[in-house]
Amino acid sequence: MPDDELAAWRAVGQRSTQTRAEWSKRLAALDTAKRAEFERRMRGDLPKALNDAIRSVKEQLAATPKDIATRSSSEFALEAIVPAVPEMIGGSADLTGSNNTRTKAMKAITASDFSGRFIHYGVREHGMAAAMNGMALHGGIIPYSGTFLVFSDYARPSIRIAALMGERVIHVMTHDSIGLGEDGPTHQPVEHLAALRAIPNVLVFRPCDAVETVECWQLALEAKDRPSILALTRQNLTQLRRANDARNLCVGGAYEISPANGKAQVSIFATGSEVSIAVEAQKLLAAKGVAARVVSVPCFELFAAQPEAARRAIIGDAKVNVGVEAAVRQGWDAIIGSDGAFIGMSGFGASAPYKELYKHFGITPEGVADTALHKLGNN
């Protein structure tokens, strides 16, 4: 390196020495508790209060189940999580009222007042995601934000950069399928889950009910070195898990949510809103004398990271595997096999009430059961 350039850059490196020394002096002057809290946040360690918040939410859901959209489940979880994790800074790209990312107590940050914890980014998903990366890189902040899943295309470059850098940013992406209904194909994501799952070092969560939603929030916060996506529904879903279980069953990426009555002939794997459909299909198959089990797959990436023996145990040895997701098949063969049946999307959706759309595209309990029986007969 030329001497003059080396000297110039060394001078740049020294110009803030005094400022840094003054800052270090102020930090050292803090009382022990404040300094420890600052250092915890800058290390990226989570506060102990988070576990208490998660436990409290799950206890409430066990006592009073909530059959609500997972976007609403997320807001319910955030009401407990945000106060417990003071370094979380929320936000939304215009759609705050739809993606439920602002809790009741969150004050908005404005140009004249930076004391709040919520940012109205405006209609700019790319800029929002880029700003979140900057906050995460600074340290001491866990940024999260919300938009519709279909608009992840605008945020994708910054999501990819966050994955490449290994930064903890959390994107809440609601209206996660054709289940959003009348807005039609322009707003109905079908290829977006597969596209996001294709990015290395990203966790894509699609919870099936209120309990899975809070568990996925916990896992996203604990993922210190990677970004996370929470794909959440507009439509209401049945709370399938009603027992009070302190364990986080989503931690392995997939688990048996409804076991077969006897030896399973069919394994049905599903995510998000389609897990409820799978459970209803299981009942239809049982009425025909066919034992089926249902496996919820809230996170492909966590499941893929499990040891082979653990994955094999979850996949099981049923004669027929069926995957159910209101999206394209890409990525599912790693779970159901190339010879497994898949109930999902191959086009761009349509405009109609969501129940009519699911019926139109055959993503129904009857459709799943009939496909399983047909496949079983051919075997």
Summary of the structure (lengths in Angstrom):
residues: 379
radius of gyration: 22.9
end to end distance: 69.7
largest distance: 83.2
contacts: 1296
relative contact order: 0.11
helix: 47%
strand: 14%
